[in-house]
Amino acid sequence: MAAELEVVRVSGFPNAKVLPIYIGVNKGIFEKNGIKVELNLTESSSQQRQDLASARIDVVHSALDNALAMIEVAKKDVVIVSGGDGGMNEFFVQPDIQKFEDLKGKTIIVDAVDTAYALQAKKILLRYGLLEGRDYLVKPAGAILYRYKALIENKNNSAAILNLPFNVQAQELGLRSLGRLVDLLGPYQAVGAFVMRNWANEKPDLLKRYLKAYIESLRWIRDPLNKEYCVSVLKSKLNLSDFAANRTYDLLNESGFGFNLDAKLDDQGFRNMLDLRQEIQTSGSRKSLPIDSYVDLSFYNKAISELK
């Protein structure tokens, strides 16, 4: 059987959102679908984009704004093939920060300055009259682990957007949450899966089987009977306490905050993401392309049809 497995090289971040990959591998769900996953935990979205463009990676699970950046700015033929989640993000600050206005003159830690959650942070701060460069500094630190460390190890770093499990750990350490981003900004399609279009067209059955296994893994995680096993994986892979692992599992499955059901793409959240990118990153100077230019759900739809 092993000799017949097709390799899929997958890139994700070292956080709780990679749990479906761990579960799918551990429980033989990918293998059942004829796939051997080679998981690469990336240090930054910039590295992730480079790896996908250079064909070192086949499938990326990341903020979909990165796919838009590859399409619109780098002119790479990338296609989004599924949703994932709305970000599971909270805006965390040092304990002495009481409100967003207190961030004037402070430093905000982000992954990359021009995509995804950095744009959300800029949007939120604009609502409170704070403009990047004039009122606060943005400092890139890379993946969520490094943003978390930058926040807890250096009090001069005043804020960062954190997601699971680091928002749970940040609260344990006494950092302050100024709110969940879905509450502050509304629906947002954050993480999803994207690939190079030529790879999808060359290997449509492989991509369909990958998405099928990924969705099946999500369903396995959602089953309350599997919580204990999932918690043990979160503890071992992310070095979490019992409390943090259990709380992380619950939040991963919380409706409206955790994983999208069956990794479905949130249409309204996706449009909001497009609007945010146009407003903040391009200052409204460049219109977004039609949605079909970014998304092809045909592989996803075939995967879903085989699971029902």
PATI-464910 format. One record per residue (C-alpha): residue number from 1; residue in one letter; x, y, z. Coordinates in steps of 0.5 Angstrom, whole numbers, plus 500, padded with zeros to 3 digits. Layout:
BEGIN
    i  aa   xx   yy   zz
  NUM   A    X    Y    Z
...
***
This chain:
BEGIN
    i  aa   xx   yy   zz
    1   M  500  500  500
    2   A  505  505  502
    3   A  509  504  495
    4   E  502  506  492
    5   L  501  513  496
    6   E  502  519  492
    7   V  506  525  496
    8   V  502  531  497
    9   R  507  537  500
   10   V  503  541  505
   11   S  505  548  508
   12   G  502  550  515
   13   F  503  554  521
   14   P  506  551  527
   15   N  499  553  531
   16   A  492  549  533
   17   K  490  550  526
   18   V  494  544  523
   19   L  491  539  527
   20   P  487  536  522
   21   I  493  534  518
   22   Y  496  531  524
   23   I  489  527  525
   24   G  489  525  518
   25   V  496  522  518
   26   N  495  519  525
   27   K  488  516  524
   28   G  490  514  517
   29   I  485  518  513
   30   F  490  521  508
   31   E  493  514  507
   32   K  486  511  506
   33   N  485  516  500
   34   G  492  514  497
   35   I  496  520  500
   36   K  502  521  504
   37   V  503  528  507
   38   E  509  531  508
   39   L  508  537  512
   40   N  512  543  512
   41   L  511  548  518
   42   T  513  555  516
   43   E  516  561  519
   44   S  512  566  515
   45   S  507  567  510
   46   S  513  570  505
   47   Q  516  564  506
   48   Q  510  560  504
   49   R  509  564  498
   50   Q  516  563  496
   51   D  515  555  497
   52   L  509  555  493
   53   A  511  559  487
   54   S  517  555  487
   55   A  514  548  487
   56   R  517  546  493
   57   I  510  546  496
   58   D  504  543  493
   59   V  498  545  498
   60   V  498  551  502
   61   H  494  552  508
   62   S  494  560  510
   63   A  491  566  510
   64   L  487  567  503
   65   D  490  574  503
   66   N  496  571  501
   67   A  493  568  495
   68   L  491  574  493
   69   A  498  578  494
   70   M  501  572  489
   71   I  495  573  484
   72   E  495  581  484
   73   V  502  583  486
   74   A  506  577  484
   75   K  502  575  478
   76   K  502  568  480
   77   D  497  563  477
   78   V  494  561  484
   79   V  487  558  486
   80   I  484  558  492
   81   V  480  551  493
   82   S  477  551  500
   83   G  476  555  506
   84   G  478  554  513
   85   D  476  558  518
   86   G  475  566  520
   87   G  482  567  523
   88   M  480  565  530
   89   N  484  571  532
   90   E  484  576  538
   91   F  487  583  538
   92   F  492  582  544
   93   V  496  588  548
   94   Q  500  589  554
   95   P  497  589  561
   96   D  497  596  561
   97   I  494  598  555
   98   Q  486  599  556
   99   K  484  601  549
  100   F  486  602  542
  101   E  487  609  543
  102   D  493  607  548
  103   L  496  604  542
  104   K  498  611  539
  105   G  506  611  539
  106   K  507  604  540
  107   T  509  598  536
  108   I  504  593  533
  109   I  507  586  531
  110   V  505  582  525
  111   D  507  577  520
  112   A  508  581  514
  113   V  506  588  513
  114   D  502  587  507
  115   T  497  582  508
  116   A  492  578  512
  117   Y  492  580  519
  118   A  496  586  519
  119   L  491  589  514
  120   Q  485  587  519
  121   A  490  591  525
  122   K  490  597  521
  123   K  483  597  519
  124   I  481  597  527
  125   L  486  602  529
  126   L  484  607  523
  127   R  477  606  526
  128   Y  480  609  533
  129   G  484  615  529
  130   L  491  611  529
  131   L  494  611  522
  132   E  500  607  521
  133   G  507  610  520
  134   R  504  617  523
  135   D  501  614  530
  136   Y  504  607  531
  137   L  509  602  528
  138   V  508  596  525
  139   K  514  590  526
  140   P  514  584  522
  141   A  516  578  526
  142   G  513  572  522
  143   A  509  566  524
  144   I  504  566  530
  145   L  509  563  535
  146   Y  514  569  533
  147   R  509  574  534
  148   Y  507  571  541
  149   K  514  571  543
  150   A  515  578  541
  151   L  509  580  545
  152   I  511  576  552
  153   E  518  577  551
  154   N  519  584  550
  155   K  514  589  553
  156   N  516  595  548
  157   N  512  590  543
  158   S  505  593  545
  159   A  500  589  541
  160   A  499  583  536
  161   I  493  579  533
  162   L  494  572  536
  163   N  490  566  534
  164   L  489  559  537
  165   P  493  556  542
  166   F  497  563  543
  167   N  491  567  545
  168   V  489  562  550
  169   Q  496  562  553
  170   A  497  569  552
  171   Q  491  570  557
  172   E  494  565  562
  173   L  500  570  562
  174   G  496  576  564
  175   L  496  579  557
  176   R  489  583  555
  177   S  484  582  549
  178   L  481  588  546
  179   G  476  583  542
  180   R  475  578  537
  181   L  476  580  530
  182   V  470  577  528
  183   D  466  581  533
  184   L  470  588  531
  185   L  470  587  524
  186   G  465  582  522
  187   P  465  576  518
  188   Y  472  574  515
  189   Q  475  569  511
  190   A  481  568  513
  191   V  485  561  512
  192   G  484  557  507
  193   A  487  552  502
  194   F  490  554  495
  195   V  495  551  490
  196   M  498  553  484
  197   R  493  552  478
  198   N  497  548  474
  199   W  498  543  479
  200   A  491  543  480
  201   N  490  542  473
  202   E  495  536  472
  203   K  493  532  478
  204   P  485  534  479
  205   D  484  527  482
  206   L  490  528  487
  207   L  487  534  489
  208   K  480  532  490
  209   R  482  526  495
  210   Y  487  531  499
  211   L  481  535  500
  212   K  476  529  501
  213   A  481  527  507
  214   Y  482  534  510
  215   I  474  534  510
  216   E  474  528  513
  217   S  479  529  518
  218   L  475  536  520
  219   R  469  531  521
  220   W  473  527  526
  221   I  476  532  530
  222   R  468  535  531
  223   D  466  529  534
  224   P  466  530  542
  225   L  468  522  543
  226   N  474  524  540
  227   K  476  530  544
  228   E  481  526  549
  229   Y  485  524  543
  230   C  485  531  540
  231   V  487  534  546
  232   S  493  529  547
  233   V  495  531  540
  234   L  495  539  542
  235   K  499  538  548
  236   S  504  534  545
  237   K  505  538  538
  238   L  504  545  541
  239   N  507  543  548
  240   L  500  546  552
  241   S  498  545  559
  242   D  492  541  560
  243   F  487  547  561
  244   A  490  550  554
  245   A  489  544  550
  246   N  482  543  552
  247   R  480  550  552
  248   T  484  550  545
  249   Y  480  544  542
  250   D  473  547  545
  251   L  475  554  541
  252   L  477  550  535
  253   N  470  547  534
  254   E  466  553  537
  255   S  461  556  531
  256   G  463  562  528
  257   F  470  562  531
  258   G  473  556  530
  259   F  474  551  524
  260   N  469  552  518
  261   L  464  546  517
  262   D  467  542  512
  263   A  472  547  511
  264   K  467  551  507
  265   L  468  558  504
  266   D  465  563  507
  267   D  462  567  501
  268   Q  461  574  505
  269   G  467  573  509
  270   F  471  572  502
  271   R  468  579  500
  272   N  469  582  506
  273   M  477  580  505
  274   L  477  583  498
  275   D  474  589  501
  276   L  479  590  506
  277   R  485  589  502
  278   Q  482  594  497
  279   E  481  599  502
  280   I  487  598  506
  281   Q  493  595  502
  282   T  491  599  495
  283   S  488  605  498
  284   G  482  603  493
  285   S  486  605  487
  286   R  486  598  485
  287   K  479  594  484
  288   S  479  587  486
  289   L  478  581  480
  290   P  472  577  479
  291   I  471  572  485
  292   D  472  566  479
  293   S  479  569  478
  294   Y  481  567  485
  295   V  477  561  487
  296   D  475  554  484
  297   L  471  550  488
  298   S  470  544  483
  299   F  475  540  487
  300   Y  472  541  493
  301   N  465  540  491
  302   K  467  533  488
  303   A  470  531  495
  304   I  464  533  498
  305   S  460  529  494
  306   E  464  523  495
  307   L  463  524  503
  308   K  456  525  503
***
